[in-house]
Amino acid sequence: QVQLVESGGGLVQPGGSLRLSCAASGSTFSRYFMGWYRQAPGKQRELVATISSASSTTLADSVKGRFTLSRDNAKNTVYLQMNSLKPEDTAVYYCNARVTRTVVGVVYLDDYWGQGTQVTVSS
């Protein structure tokens, strides 16, 4: 089992910044494929950003140029730096860990989720 704890959400004015953190349990964090998702009221959960074990990142088109994702394996933590925030960024942000395990030669992918942190962008 992997536990994820998000922090850093809050209320910010348009154009402002926030940094979300996701602390993960486990001794093999450096191997986890990590991601951030968000879900706005009445909408489906959408992928925001991912970071691989090699720190290769992907970003949704809607946040490119404004958000960056990084990880600190020594602290078992990933960070989502959000700049130039817009009202449409308002959502609950969820951290995800995708963990690979092999059992008798069969590879399984396990998904773990944090509890979510609210980000509200409003004047």
N, C-alpha and C positions, 0 to 999 in steps of 0.2 A: 504494500500500500504506500502511496505517495500522498503526502498532505501538502496543500498549497494555500498560502495565506497572502492575500492581496492587501495593499495599503496605498495611500496617496491620493485617493479620490477626493472630490469636494466641489465647491461652487467657485467658478471663475468667470470673469468677464470675457466677452469676445476679444480675441487677440491675445489673451493671456496664455500661461503655460502651467502645466502640471507634470509631475513625474510619478508614474505608477510603479510600484515594486511588487514582486511576487517571490516570496521565499518558499523554497521547496524542501521537503525532507528527503532523506535517502543519501546513501554513500556514493551513488553513481550518477549524481546530478549532471556531471559533465557530458554524459551520454544522452541526456534527455533532449528530445525535440520539443521546444517550447513555443507557445503561441499566445497571443491575446485575441480575444473575440469581444464583441460588444452586441448588446441588444437594447434597442430603443423601444419605448412603449408601442405596442401594436405591430411591431416588426419582428422578422426572424433574426436569429442570432447570425452575425456575420463575422468573417475573419478580418482581423485588422493587420496583424503582423505575425511573422514566424521567425525563429532563429534556430539554426541547426547546432549540432554538437561542435561543428567547426566554425561557429559564429557567422555563418552565411545567413543573410536576412532577406525576407520578402516583405513587401508592404502593399496593402490595398491601394488602388489608384486614388481613392478619395483622401488618403492621408500622406501620399508621397510628397516629399519636400517639407512636410510639417512634423511628422513623427519619426523617431528613431528608436531602434530596439537594440539592447545590448545585454550581455550576461557577465556575471562575475562568478566563476565556478568556485572560487575560494569561499564565497559567501552563500553559495547555493541560491543565487538570486538573479532574476531577470528584471530589467528596467525598461519601461516604455516612456520615453520622453516625448511629451506632446506640446508642441508650440503652435502659435497662431490658431488657437482653438476657435471653432465656430459653433454656433448654436446647434447645428446638425450633428456635432460630435457628442451631444448629450445622450447618455446611455449608461447602462450598467456594463462595466468592463470585467471580463472573466479571463483568468489565467488558465492555460491548459498545458498539461505535460503529456507527451506521448512517449511511452516507455516500451522498449523492445525487450522481450524475454524469449528464451529458447527452451523448450521442454521436449526432451527426447527427439531432438532434431527438427521440431516444428516451431516456427517463429510466430509469436503472438505480439500484437500491438495493444497495449492497455492505455486507455485515456483517463486522465484524472483532471478534475476541475476544482478551482477555488470557489469561494462563496460569492465572489463578485464585489466590486466597489463602484459606487455611484459617481459619475462625472456629470456635472450640470454646468452648461455654458450659457450664461444669461446675464443681461445687464440689469 
